[in-house]
Amino acid sequence: YSEDIGPLLANCNRVEELAEWMCPNDRYYKLNIRPFLESGDRFKPTIEFRQHSSTYNKLKIKNWIRFCMSFVHNSARLGPPGHMREEVDDHKLFEHMMMHVVKDRYLRGYYRERRMKFYDEKENCCDGCAHGDGCDARVSKSED
């Protein structure tokens, strides 16, 4: 993954190029940077994070806001990360992102616990739930 997209992103010189790679032709991606392309008095350069599911859980909301703020702040403050030298699984990628980009021990622990909760419930469900990607069982039931 990082070998494919890394050089493309590293060679982007304009926000328009980055937007085409990150969210081509649409704004409905997990990370939407299309508002940077808008102009005029009523538009402000923003980033939209569209990853989180709907919830009333205050702890989830607070931690998601904290995650987004740390991610943006540290991404602006720190230099770009180097490419991964090897193919890594989701667990290693998660740990790398939390340690080197987010840099918040509390959040790392919080999201690690949530990942493990879903992983531990795997015997009752599926890989999608174990990795936080959505329930495979619900998808297959709705298709029947």
Secondary structure as UniProt FT lines:
FT   HELIX           2..10
FT   HELIX           15..22
FT   TURN            24..25
FT   STRAND          31..32
FT   HELIX           34..37
FT   TURN            41..42
FT   STRAND          48..49
FT   HELIX           58..77
FT   HELIX           90..97
FT   HELIX           98..102
FT   HELIX           105..120
FT   HELIX           121..124
FT   HELIX           127..130
FT   TURN            131..132
FT   HELIX           136..143
//
